[in-house]
Amino acid sequence: MTAREQLLQEIAQAPDFLVEEILDFLLFAKARRTQQMLDEKQKEPRPFALCAGEFTVPPDFNAPLPDEILRDFES
């Protein structure tokens, strides 16, 4: 018996509330797997300097944030 046949047999014998839960899980797993496949395709390296000239990183980019901004993050 294949896994598909066994699954169908088990679902046929399961109560309705459990069938709904199985369906929810199956749809979740399917969507997650589809997203994983899309993520794998997107792992190709992006072209270098894709946004060159569109913005400038300020010279103090790595400087510590002012205290008033840090307080907002800490509260």
C-alpha positions as CSV (number, residue, x, y, z in Angstrom):
1,M,0.0,0.0,0.0
2,T,1.4,3.4,-0.9
3,A,1.5,6.3,1.5
4,R,-1.2,8.1,-0.5
5,E,-3.5,5.0,-0.3
6,Q,-2.8,4.7,3.4
7,L,-3.5,8.4,4.0
8,L,-6.8,8.2,2.1
9,Q,-7.8,5.2,4.1
10,E,-7.0,6.9,7.4
11,I,-8.9,10.0,6.4
12,A,-11.9,8.0,5.4
13,Q,-12.1,6.6,8.9
14,A,-11.3,9.8,10.8
15,P,-14.0,12.0,12.4
16,D,-14.9,15.3,10.7
17,F,-13.1,17.6,13.1
18,L,-9.9,15.6,12.5
19,V,-10.3,15.7,8.7
20,E,-10.6,19.5,8.9
21,E,-7.4,19.7,11.0
22,I,-5.6,17.4,8.6
23,L,-6.7,19.6,5.7
24,D,-5.5,22.7,7.4
25,F,-2.1,21.1,8.1
26,L,-1.9,19.8,4.5
27,L,-2.6,23.2,3.0
28,F,-0.1,24.8,5.4
29,A,2.6,22.3,4.5
30,K,1.9,22.7,0.8
31,A,2.2,26.5,1.0
32,R,5.4,26.2,3.1
33,R,6.9,23.8,0.6
34,T,6.0,26.1,-2.3
35,Q,7.6,29.0,-0.5
36,Q,10.8,27.0,0.1
37,M,11.0,26.1,-3.6
38,L,10.6,29.8,-4.5
39,D,13.3,30.7,-2.0
40,E,15.6,28.2,-3.5
41,K,15.2,29.7,-6.9
42,Q,15.9,33.1,-5.5
43,K,19.3,32.1,-4.1
44,E,21.0,33.1,-7.4
45,P,23.3,36.0,-6.6
46,R,22.0,39.4,-7.3
47,P,23.9,41.5,-9.8
48,F,26.6,43.6,-8.3
49,A,25.8,47.4,-7.8
50,L,22.2,46.8,-8.8
51,C,21.2,50.2,-7.2
52,A,24.4,52.1,-7.9
53,G,23.9,55.8,-7.8
54,E,20.4,55.6,-6.4
55,F,21.3,56.5,-2.8
56,T,24.4,57.4,-0.8
57,V,25.4,55.9,2.5
58,P,26.2,58.7,4.9
59,P,29.7,58.7,6.3
60,D,28.4,58.3,9.9
61,F,26.3,55.2,9.0
62,N,28.1,53.0,11.6
63,A,28.2,55.7,14.3
64,P,26.3,55.0,17.5
65,L,22.7,56.1,17.6
66,P,21.8,59.2,19.7
67,D,20.6,58.4,23.2
68,E,17.0,59.6,22.5
69,I,16.7,57.1,19.7
70,L,18.2,54.3,21.8
71,R,15.8,55.0,24.6
72,D,12.9,54.4,22.1
73,F,14.2,50.9,21.3
74,E,14.7,50.1,25.0
75,S,11.2,51.0,26.1
